[in-house]
Amino acid sequence: MLRASTIILLMCNAYEQHVRWVEYVHMMQALELGIPTQQTELDLPESDDIRINDMAPVMRAAGNGIELVPMNFSFPPSNPKGGPVFNYRSDGRHFDKSNRCLIPASAFFEFTGKKYPKAKHRFTLNDGPFMAIGRHMAGGRRWLKPGLRHADHRTWPRYCCLS
């Protein structure tokens, strides 16, 4: 059996978003958090499998409420030959002044095995329609090195797992 602290370290590279708008609104009302009046079910699109580099809805603070905004799931690589950063290690770092967000998810996935295709395991809450998983977010520009030229998508707001 996995402990909760172990699960947090594992859920990094794929999740499912089947949160219904009515469930989201009910949760926000129960927590007495405001929802921007212009937000609708279109701001919470469903997806069977959100993976690294996909755009997905993210909950972030906005004034006295919470807004849903689309963000890219990963930070740009730290060098041109590197891959996207989707799991940011917190060992020895301080994040008290960092930006945090929540991703609404109906499930997250973990993969096991040494050979492709790996076994895919789906984790859900037993007593709730969805969960909100904490993430670290940033606007893309502050992650770019001066003088480098990148495609516009590198400046989109982004989020990654903080483990």
HELIX and SHEET records of a PDB file:
HELIX    1   1 ALA A    4  LEU A   10  1                                   7    
HELIX    2   2 TRP A   21  ALA A   30  1                                  10    
HELIX    3   3 GLU A   41  ASP A   43  5                                   3    
HELIX    4   4 GLY A  140  TRP A  143  5                                   4    
HELIX    5   5 ASP A  152  THR A  155  5                                   4    
SHEET    1   A 4 SER A  47  ARG A  51  0                                        
SHEET    2   A 4 ALA A  14  GLN A  17 -1                                        
SHEET    3   A 4 ALA A 107  THR A 112 -1                                        
SHEET    4   A 4 ALA A 119  PHE A 123 -1                                        
SHEET    1   B 4 MET A  55  ALA A  62  0                                        
SHEET    2   B 4 GLY A  65  PHE A  73 -1                                        
SHEET    3   B 4 ARG A 158  LEU A 162  1                                        
SHEET    4   B 4 ASN A  87  TYR A  88  1                                        
SHEET    1   C 5 MET A  55  ALA A  62  0                                        
SHEET    2   C 5 GLY A  65  PHE A  73 -1                                        
SHEET    3   C 5 ARG A 158  LEU A 162  1                                        
SHEET    4   C 5 MET A 131  ALA A 138 -1                                        
SHEET    5   C 5 ASN A  99  ALA A 105 -1                                        
END                                                                             
